[in-house]
Amino acid sequence: MDPHDWGRALALALTRLAEQIAPEGSDDIHTLLVGRDLHLKISDEPAGVTIRVSAENVANPG
């Protein structure tokens, strides 16, 4: 697998996570990931590698 594919896959996973936790109408959704503990799971699938990213809420981010 090309290392650039890993970067693109991780960027997409982080963007999708940010979209899920963002309140509707948020301007900069990526700042919502700052100060959060993120969990990364990489799975080998028949069609390729799946990257899953999840976040836990932090009581007082930043």
VEXKOLSE-24642 format. One record per residue (C-alpha): residue number from 1; x, y, z. Coordinates in pm, 1 decimal, always signed. Example, Ala and Ser with C-alpha at 12.3 -4.5 7.8 and 13.67 -1.06 7.14 Angstrom:
BEGIN
{1,{+1230.0,-450.0,+780.0}},
{2,{+1367.0,-106.0,+714.0}},
This chain:
BEGIN
{1,{+0.0,+0.0,+0.0}},
{2,{+125.5,+345.2,-91.3}},
{3,{+201.9,+559.3,+218.2}},
{4,{+4.8,+842.7,+59.0}},
{5,{-303.0,+618.2,+67.8}},
{6,{-266.5,+590.9,+446.1}},
{7,{-253.2,+967.9,+478.9}},
{8,{-560.4,+1019.0,+263.5}},
{9,{-753.0,+747.4,+447.4}},
{10,{-668.5,+893.9,+787.0}},
{11,{-758.4,+1245.7,+673.4}},
{12,{-1093.9,+1119.8,+547.1}},
{13,{-1162.3,+931.7,+872.2}},
{14,{-1084.2,+1242.6,+1079.6}},
{15,{-1303.2,+1461.3,+858.6}},
{16,{-1595.3,+1219.3,+887.5}},
{17,{-1555.1,+1208.2,+1265.6}},
{18,{-1548.1,+1588.6,+1285.4}},
{19,{-1862.6,+1605.4,+1071.6}},
{20,{-2040.2,+1364.8,+1306.8}},
{21,{-1963.5,+1560.1,+1625.2}},
{22,{-2002.5,+1909.9,+1478.5}},
{23,{-2312.8,+2108.5,+1560.2}},
{24,{-2508.2,+2201.4,+1249.4}},
{25,{-2373.2,+2515.5,+1084.2}},
{26,{-2023.4,+2493.0,+1237.1}},
{27,{-1765.0,+2687.0,+1038.5}},
{28,{-1443.9,+2507.6,+1137.6}},
{29,{-1533.7,+2151.3,+1224.4}},
{30,{-1173.2,+2035.7,+1256.3}},
{31,{-1113.2,+2248.9,+1567.7}},
{32,{-1367.1,+2024.8,+1743.0}},
{33,{-1106.9,+1745.5,+1744.9}},
{34,{-851.7,+1954.1,+1937.2}},
{35,{-820.6,+1845.1,+2300.1}},
{36,{-998.6,+1513.0,+2247.7}},
{37,{-854.9,+1169.2,+2300.2}},
{38,{-884.6,+987.7,+1968.7}},
{39,{-892.1,+612.0,+1923.9}},
{40,{-758.2,+460.5,+1603.2}},
{41,{-838.1,+109.2,+1480.5}},
{42,{-691.1,-30.4,+1160.7}},
{43,{-851.3,-345.5,+1020.4}},
{44,{-744.3,-558.6,+726.3}},
{45,{-1047.4,-611.0,+503.5}},
{46,{-1080.7,-808.1,+177.7}},
{47,{-1118.1,-482.2,-17.3}},
{48,{-825.5,-313.4,+161.4}},
{49,{-755.1,-151.9,+494.2}},
{50,{-1026.7,+14.4,+701.4}},
{51,{-934.9,+297.4,+937.4}},
{52,{-1180.5,+382.4,+1213.9}},
{53,{-1135.5,+685.5,+1435.6}},
{54,{-1349.7,+758.1,+1738.8}},
{55,{-1335.9,+1022.5,+2009.0}},
{56,{-1429.5,+1048.2,+2371.5}},
{57,{-1554.7,+1374.5,+2510.4}},
{58,{-1306.8,+1566.4,+2720.4}},
{59,{-1448.5,+1745.6,+3025.2}},
{60,{-1253.9,+2065.8,+2965.3}},
{61,{-1082.4,+2064.6,+2621.4}},
{62,{-795.3,+2302.5,+2559.2}},
